[in-house]
């Protein structure tokens, strides 16, 4: 009989529903909060490309290597360390020449095309325009973009996170007050997203004048989701 009673008690215990996550008498209030910090940028990145074309692969590669070496030498002369020039992508494509050329080729290039994309980190941010000019004047076929940012965004991101949590609490307290409740604790906090959003602006310069960039602020933003517990 004892075994039967113990077995019945165990079955009832397993079948009992789990306790609710929210404590009795508490109300959950889930809100989002946003925070941002605007700072002057202290580093720039120039993304450039050098492209060469030749009837055979060896010649196209040799031309590309020579052009890239000239660009790196020009960048070092402009004050950029060799380690701050990094390869982003390298492609070799072959486009065979047709036996019968189209009547309007439209600038089509045949043979081997070598494309090398690279990034240049500019630690002296005032030289970003000069670095872009050094790339194009020494062999780069395009500048794909110039962005401004922060060398270390950990401090600003922590500040933006604090602002986001404060914003979430303000929103929750407003909701609680409207419902005649008061916030007593936090149940959970979740980071929704964060980012550094540079806003580079190119300044139009006179003919043959060095390229210049207006360095607008960089925004470090954070979004959080917070669940608060409230009671009357």
VOBA-1610 file (N, C-alpha, C; in pm, whole numbers, padded with zeros to 5 digits, always signed):
BEGIN
Unk+00083-00121+00000Unk+00000+00000+00000Unk+00086+00125+00000Unk+00194+00122+00078Unk+00283+00238+00082Unk+00340+00268-00055Unk+00379+00163-00127Unk+00435+00183-00260Unk+00333+00247-00352Unk+00207+00206-00341Unk+00101+00260-00425Unk+00076+00407-00396Unk+00078+00445-00270Unk+00057+00584-00230Unk+00171+00672-00278Unk+00295+00624-00260Unk+00412+00701-00305Unk+00409+00720-00456Unk+00372+00615-00528Unk+00364+00625-00673Unk+00259+00724-00717Unk+00146+00727-00647Unk+00039+00821-00680Unk+00083+00964-00654Unk+00151+00986-00543Unk+00201+01121-00511Unk+00302+01168-00614Unk+00390+01078-00657Unk+00490+01113-00757Unk+00424+01149-00889Unk+00321+01075-00929Unk+00250+01104-01053Unk+00182+01239-01046Unk+00122+01272-00934Unk+00058+01402-00917Unk+00158+01515-00923Unk+00277+01493-00867Unk+00382+01597-00868Unk+00429+01625-01009Unk+00445+01518-01089Unk+00491+01536-01226Unk+00385+01602-01312Unk+00260+01576-01281Unk+00152+01631-01362Unk+00118+01774-01325Unk+00163+01823-01210Unk+00129+01958-01165Unk+00192+02060-01258Unk+00123+02168-01292Unk+00179+02271-01380Unk+00295+02344-01314Unk+00391+02389-01398Unk+00507+02462-01345Unk+00461+02596-01292Unk+00532+02646-01194Unk+00499+02775-01134Unk+00518+02884-01238Unk+00431+02984-01234Unk+00440+03094-01329Unk+00571+03171-01310Unk+00627+03218-01423Unk+00751+03294-01414Unk+00730+03427-01342Unk+00614+03488-01362Unk+00586+03617-01300Unk+00536+03596-01157Unk+00601+03656-01057Unk+00557+03640-00918Unk+00412+03684-00900Unk+00347+03622-00804Unk+00207+03654-00777Unk+00193+03802-00740Unk+00093+03866-00796Unk+00067+04007-00765Unk+00149+04104-00847Unk+00237+04052-00933Unk+00323+04138-01017Unk+00267+04146-01160Unk+00294+04256-01225Unk+00257+04276-01364Unk+00382+04303-01447Unk+00393+04234-01561Unk+00507+04258-01649Unk+00481+04378-01740Unk+00581+04463-01754Unk+00575+04575-01847Unk+00698+04566-01937Unk+00678+04536-02065Unk+00788+04520-02160Unk+00797+04644-02249Unk+00913+04704-02255Unk+00934+04826-02333Unk+01068+04818-02405Unk+01088+04908-02500Unk+01217+04924-02564Unk+01275+05060-02528Unk+01405+05069-02534Unk+01472+05195-02506Unk+01584+05217-02606Unk+01609+05342-02640Unk+01712+05376-02737Unk+01807+05480-02678Unk+01933+05464-02712Unk+02034+05560-02668Unk+02137+05582-02776Unk+02189+05702-02785Unk+02291+05731-02886Unk+02388+05836-02834Unk+02508+05831-02888Unk+02613+05926-02855Unk+02675+05974-02985Unk+02686+06105-03003Unk+02745+06163-03124Unk+02885+06215-03092Unk+02981+06170-03170Unk+03122+06208-03148Unk+03187+06243-03280Unk+03292+06324-03271Unk+03372+06353-03390Unk+03452+06229-03427Unk+03460+06191-03554Unk+03537+06073-03593Unk+03687+06096-03574Unk+03759+05986-03554Unk+03904+05997-03538Unk+03980+05903-03631Unk+03908+05835-03722Unk+03975+05749-03818Unk+03889+05744-03944Unk+03955+05729-04059Unk+03883+05719-04187Unk+03927+05593-04260Unk+03842+05545-04349Unk+03875+05429-04431Unk+03843+05460-04577Unk+03944+05444-04661Unk+03929+05467-04804Unk+03930+05331-04873Unk+03824+05300-04946Unk+03816+05175-05021Unk+03837+05206-05169Unk+03937+05143-05230Unk+03973+05172-05369Unk+03992+05044-05447Unk+04004+05060-05579Unk+04018+04945-05668Unk+04116+04978-05780Unk+04195+04880-05821Unk+04282+04895-05938Unk+04253+04779-06032Unk+04224+04813-06157Unk+04184+04713-06256Unk+04272+04723-06379Unk+04318+04607-06427Unk+04402+04603-06547Unk+04349+04498-06642Unk+04381+04517-06771Unk+04332+04425-06874Unk+04442+04399-06975Unk+04454+04272-07018Unk+04556+04235-07117Unk+04512+04107-07188Unk+04570+04079-07306Unk+04532+03958-07380Unk+04563+03829-07306Unk+04668+03827-07223Unk+04702+03705-07150Unk+04706+03733-07000Unk+04688+03628-06920Unk+04675+03643-06776Unk+04802+03697-06712Unk+04918+03647-06755Unk+05044+03691-06694Unk+05065+03840-06707Unk+05035+03893-06825Unk+05053+04036-06848Unk+04955+04118-06764Unk+04830+04073-06755Unk+04730+04146-06677Unk+04767+04147-06529Unk+04816+04035-06478Unk+04857+04026-06337Unk+04978+04115-06312Unk+05077+04110-06403Unk+05198+04191-06386Unk+05163+04341-06386Unk+05074+04381-06475Unk+05032+04521-06479Unk+04962+04562-06350Unk+04880+04473-06298Unk+04807+04504-06175Unk+04903+04513-06056Unk+04998+04421-06049Unk+05097+04424-05941Unk+05178+04554-05945Unk+05218+04595-06065Unk+05298+04716-06078Unk+05217+04839-06036Unk+05092+04843-06077Unk+05006+04957-06040Unk+04985+04961-05889Unk+04962+04844-05830Unk+04940+04839-05685Unk+05065+04882-05609Unk+05182+04840-05656Unk+05307+04882-05592Unk+05324+05034-05597Unk+05287+05095-05709Unk+05295+05240-05720Unk+05199+05308-05621Unk+05081+05251-05607Unk+04983+05307-05515Unk+05033+05299-05371Unk+05086+05183-05332Unk+05136+05166-05196Unk+05250+05263-05168Unk+05340+05280-05265Unk+05451+05373-05248Unk+05399+05516-05230Unk+05297+05553-05306Unk+05239+05687-05293Unk+05171+05704-05158Unk+05108+05600-05109Unk+05042+05608-04979Unk+05143+05620-04866Unk+05252+05546-04876Unk+05357+05557-04774Unk+05417+05697-04775Unk+05430+05754-04892Unk+05481+05891-04902Unk+05384+05990-04839Unk+05254+05957-04842Unk+05152+06043-04781Unk+05137+06020-04631Unk+05217+05928-04576Unk+05215+05906-04432Unk+05135+05787-04385Unk+05093+05699-04478Unk+05015+05581-04441Unk+05110+05463-04421Unk+05097+05394-04307Unk+05181+05277-04281Unk+05141+05162-04373Unk+05240+05084-04414Unk+05214+04972-04505Unk+05112+04875-04446Unk+05113+04857-04314Unk+05020+04764-04250Unk+04877+04816-04250Unk+04858+04944-04282Unk+04723+05000-04287Unk+04662+04992-04427Unk+04732+04926-04519Unk+04679+04900-04653Unk+04652+04750-04662Unk+04525+04712-04670Unk+04488+04571-04665Unk+04404+04531-04786Unk+04426+04409-04832Unk+04352+04356-04947Unk+04210+04320-04907Unk+04114+04364-04987Unk+03973+04331-04963Unk+03927+04218-05055Unk+03963+04224-05184Unk+03928+04116-05277Unk+04022+04120-05397Unk+04035+04005-05463Unk+04123+03993-05580Unk+04056+03896-05677Unk+04032+03943-05802Unk+03962+03861-05900Unk+04032+03866-06035Unk+04034+03751-06102Unk+04086+03741-06239Unk+03973+03682-06325Unk+03931+03758-06426Unk+03822+03714-06513Unk+03869+03711-06660Unk+03816+03615-06731Unk+03852+03600-06872Unk+03729+03620-06959Unk+03740+03708-07057Unk+03633+03733-07153Unk+03688+03712-07293Unk+03660+03596-07353Unk+03719+03566-07484Unk+03667+03659-07593Unk+03755+03690-07686Unk+03716+03776-07797Unk+03640+03694-07899Unk+03520+03738-07939Unk+03440+03659-08035Unk+03501+03664-08175Unk+03471+03562-08254Unk+03523+03557-08391Unk+03467+03672-08474Unk+03343+03708-08446Unk+03281+03820-08517Unk+03244+03925-08413Unk+03306+04040-08424Unk+03280+04147-08327Unk+03143+04208-08352Unk+03072+04244-08244Unk+02941+04308-08262Unk+02958+04445-08326Unk+02856+04494-08396Unk+02868+04624-08465Unk+02890+04740-08369Unk+02833+04730-08249Unk+02850+04835-08149Unk+02902+04771-08020Unk+03034+04754-08012Unk+03090+04683-07896Unk+03067+04754-07764Unk+03053+04885-07764Unk+03022+04958-07640Unk+03129+04950-07535Unk+03254+04953-07577Unk+03363+04954-07479Unk+03392+04819-07416Unk+03343+04712-07475Unk+03366+04578-07422Unk+03515+04546-07424Unk+03565+04489-07312Unk+03706+04452-07304Unk+03719+04301-07309Unk+03814+04255-07389Unk+03835+04112-07405Unk+03970+04074-07344Unk+03985+03945-07320Unk+04108+03897-07259Unk+04091+03882-07109Unk+04199+03903-07037Unk+04200+03884-06892Unk+04191+04019-06820Unk+04102+04027-06723Unk+04087+04147-06641Unk+04115+04110-06496Unk+04208+04181-06437Unk+04244+04160-06297Unk+04193+04279-06216Unk+04118+04250-06113Unk+04061+04354-06027Unk+04106+04330-05883Unk+04166+04432-05825Unk+04215+04423-05687Unk+04151+04536-05605Unk+04073+04499-05504Unk+04011+04597-05416Unk+04086+04600-05284Unk+04112+04718-05233Unk+04189+04730-05109Unk+04136+04843-05022Unk+04164+04833-04892Unk+04122+04933-04795Unk+04244+05004-04738Unk+04229+05133-04716Unk+04336+05214-04657Unk+04282+05279-04531Unk+04340+05243-04417Unk+04301+05306-04291Unk+04382+05435-04274Unk+04311+05544-04253Unk+04376+05675-04238Unk+04363+05716-04092Unk+04473+05707-04019Unk+04471+05739-03876Unk+04478+05890-03852Unk+04541+05962-03942Unk+04539+06108-03937Unk+04421+06152-04024Unk+04305+06170-03961Unk+04181+06184-04036Unk+04180+06303-04130Unk+04259+06405-04100Unk+04265+06521-04187Unk+04329+06493-04321Unk+04393+06375-04335Unk+04459+06339-04460Unk+04372+06248-04548Unk+04246+06230-04513Unk+04161+06137-04589Unk+04152+06178-04735Unk+04133+06306-04763Unk+04125+06353-04901Unk+04255+06335-04975Unk+04365+06363-04906Unk+04497+06347-04968Unk+04525+06201-05001Unk+04481+06111-04914Unk+04500+05968-04938Unk+04418+05923-05059Unk+04295+05970-05070Unk+04213+05935-05186Unk+04277+05985-05315Unk+04332+06107-05311Unk+04399+06162-05428Unk+04525+06081-05463Unk+04597+06037-05359Unk+04719+05959-05383Unk+04685+05827-05453Unk+04573+05768-05417Unk+04530+05643-05481Unk+04502+05664-05630Unk+04421+05765-05661Unk+04381+05785-05800Unk+04495+05835-05887Unk+04583+05918-05830Unk+04692+05973-05911Unk+04802+05872-05938Unk+04805+05762-05862Unk+04913+05664-05879Unk+04867+05533-05943Unk+04739+05526-05984Unk+04698+05406-06057Unk+04566+05345-06019Unk+04501+05388-05910Unk+04371+05332-05875Unk+04268+05373-05980Unk+04186+05279-06022Unk+04086+05308-06125Unk+03954+05356-06066Unk+03934+05337-05934Unk+03811+05387-05873Unk+03828+05398-05722Unk+03754+05493-05663Unk+03740+05503-05518Unk+03598+05460-05488Unk+03583+05348-05420Unk+03450+05292-05397Unk+03377+05357-05281Unk+03450+05422-05193Unk+03385+05487-05080Unk+03485+05533-04977Unk+03447+05636-04902Unk+03527+05688-04791Unk+03433+05697-04671Unk+03469+05631-04562Unk+03386+05634-04442Unk+03468+05683-04324Unk+03399+05745-04231Unk+03461+05793-04107Unk+03408+05710-03991Unk+03492+05691-03890Unk+03450+05612-03774Unk+03535+05642-03653Unk+03531+05549-03558Unk+03604+05562-03432Unk+03704+05447-03419Unk+03824+05481-03376Unk+03924+05377-03356Unk+03882+05281-03244Unk+03817+05333-03142Unk+03770+05252-03030Unk+03631+05301-02991Unk+03530+05221-03018Unk+03392+05262-02990Unk+03336+05200-02862Unk+03420+05130-02784Unk+03369+05060-02665Unk+03315+05157-02560Unk+03387+05267-02535Unk+03341+05365-02437Unk+03210+05431-02478Unk+03202+05487-02599Unk+03075+05545-02645Unk+02960+05444-02648Unk+02990+05319-02683Unk+02883+05218-02687Unk+02830+05191-02546Unk+02920+05189-02446Unk+02875+05168-02308Unk+02787+05284-02262Unk+02824+05406-02299Unk+02743+05522-02263Unk+02607+05518-02332Unk+02605+05479-02460Unk+02478+05469-02533Unk+02389+05360-02472Unk+02450+05252-02422Unk+02373+05145-02358Unk+02308+05196-02230Unk+02381+05272-02150Unk+02323+05329-02027Unk+02205+05420-02062Unk+02220+05499-02165Unk+02111+05588-02206Unk+01990+05507-02254Unk+02014+05397-02323Unk+01904+05315-02372Unk+01827+05252-02257Unk+01897+05203-02155Unk+01831+05144-02039Unk+01753+05251-01962Unk+01811+05370-01948Unk+01740+05481-01882Unk+01614+05518-01960Unk+01624+05517-02093Unk+01508+05548-02176Unk+01399+05443-02158Unk+01439+05316-02149Unk+01342+05209-02128Unk+01272+05225-01993Unk+01347+05260-01890Unk+01287+05279-01757Unk+01188+05396-01758Unk+01224+05504-01825Unk+01133+05618-01835Unk+01002+05578-01902Unk+01012+05501-02010Unk+00892+05454-02079Unk+00808+05362-01991Unk+00875+05272-01918Unk+00803+05179-01832Unk+00735+05251-01717Unk+00802+05349-01658Unk+00742+05423-01548Unk+00619+05502-01592Unk+00623+05553-01716Unk+00507+05624-01768Unk+00388+05529-01785Unk+00416+05408-01836Unk+00310+05310-01851Unk+00257+05264-01716Unk+00348+05242-01623Unk+00306+05198-01489Unk+00220+05303-01421Unk+00260+05428-01431Unk+00183+05535-01368Unk+00043+05544-01428Unk+00033+05526-01559Unk-00098+05531-01625Unk-00188+05417-01577Unk-00127+05304-01539Unk-00203+05188-01491Unk-00211+05182-01339Unk-00167+05290-01273Unk-00168+05298-01126Unk-00081+05188-01064Unk+00034+05167-01127Unk+00132+05070-01076Unk+00264+05142-01051Unk+00354+05069-00984Unk+00489+05123-00964Unk+00590+05014-00997Unk+00699+05055-01059Unk+00806+04962-01095Unk+00881+04919-00969Unk+00901+04787-00957Unk+00972+04737-00838Unk+01102+04664-00874Unk+01111+04609-00994Unk+01234+04537-01031Unk+01238+04515-01182Unk+01351+04461-01228Unk+01370+04426-01369Unk+01373+04274-01381Unk+01294+04221-01474Unk+01292+04077-01496Unk+01397+04035-01598Unk+01409+04110-01707Unk+01505+04073-01812Unk+01546+04195-01892Unk+01667+04189-01947Unk+01720+04294-02034Unk+01782+04226-02154Unk+01749+04273-02275Unk+01802+04214-02398Unk+01850+04323-02492Unk+01972+04304-02542Unk+02026+04399-02639Unk+01965+04370-02775Unk+01898+04470-02833Unk+01832+04453-02961Unk+01927+04482-03078Unk+02013+04578-03062Unk+02104+04612-03171Unk+02190+04731-03134Unk+02303+04740-03200Unk+02394+04853-03180Unk+02472+04875-03308Unk+02520+04997-03324Unk+02595+05026-03445Unk+02662+05161-03440Unk+02761+05175-03528Unk+02832+05302-03545Unk+02798+05351-03685Unk+02735+05466-03694Unk+02687+05516-03823Unk+02764+05640-03864Unk+02866+05623-03949Unk+02942+05740-03996Unk+02863+05816-04101Unk+02889+05945-04109Unk+02820+06029-04207Unk+02921+06118-04278Unk+03004+06061-04367Unk+03104+06141-04436Unk+03040+06231-04542Unk+03092+06349-04555Unk+03045+06443-04656Unk+03164+06491-04738Unk+03148+06488-04871Unk+03256+06533-04959Unk+03238+06681-04989Unk+03345+06756-04972Unk+03340+06898-05001Unk+03388+06920-05144Unk+03308+06992-05221Unk+03345+07020-05359Unk+03464+07116-05361Unk+03564+07081-05438Unk+03686+07162-05445Unk+03703+07217-05585Unk+03784+07320-05595Unk+03812+07379-05726Unk+03895+07283-05809Unk+03902+07309-05940Unk+03978+07223-06030Unk+04123+07214-05984Unk+04176+07090-05984Unk+04315+07061-05948Unk+04345+07084-05801Unk+04242+07113-05720Unk+04263+07131-05576Unk+04252+06995-05506Unk+04321+06977-05393Unk+04312+06849-05320Unk+04169+06822-05275Unk+04130+06695-05274Unk+03999+06656-05225Unk+03991+06677-05075Unk+03879+06730-05028Unk+03859+06751-04886Unk+03724+06693-04845Unk+03716+06652-04718Unk+03593+06595-04665Unk+03552+06670-04539Unk+03424+06706-04532Unk+03370+06761-04408Unk+03340+06644-04314Unk+03397+06649-04196Unk+03389+06536-04103Unk+03271+06556-04007Unk+03154+06512-04048Unk+03038+06520-03961Unk+03050+06415-03849Unk+02962+06427-03750Unk+02969+06339-03634Unk+02941+06194-03668Unk+02992+06107-03584Unk+02963+05964-03591Unk+02867+05932-03478Unk+02757+05863-03510Unk+02656+05828-03409Unk+02673+05683-03367Unk+02692+05662-03237Unk+02695+05527-03179Unk+02560+05504-03115Unk+02483+05408-03164Unk+02347+05388-03117Unk+02328+05247-03062Unk+02240+05235-02962Unk+02209+05107-02898Unk+02059+05102-02872Unk+02000+04985-02893Unk+01859+04962-02864Unk+01846+04842-02771Unk+01765+04854-02666Unk+01746+04745-02571Unk+01598+04717-02552Unk+01569+04594-02510Unk+01434+04553-02473Unk+01438+04511-02326Unk+01355+04574-02243Unk+01358+04550-02098Unk+01218+04512-02052Unk+01211+04407-01969Unk+01086+04370-01906Unk+01094+04404-01757Unk+01007+04491-01713Unk+01002+04534-01573Unk+00888+04461-01502Unk+00898+04452-01370Unk+00792+04399-01286Unk+00734+04514-01207Unk+00601+04522-01203Unk+00533+04632-01134Unk+00422+04575-01047Unk+00385+04655-00949Unk+00275+04616-00860Unk+00200+04741-00813Unk+00080+04723-00759Unk+00005+04840-00713Unk+00078+04917-00601
//
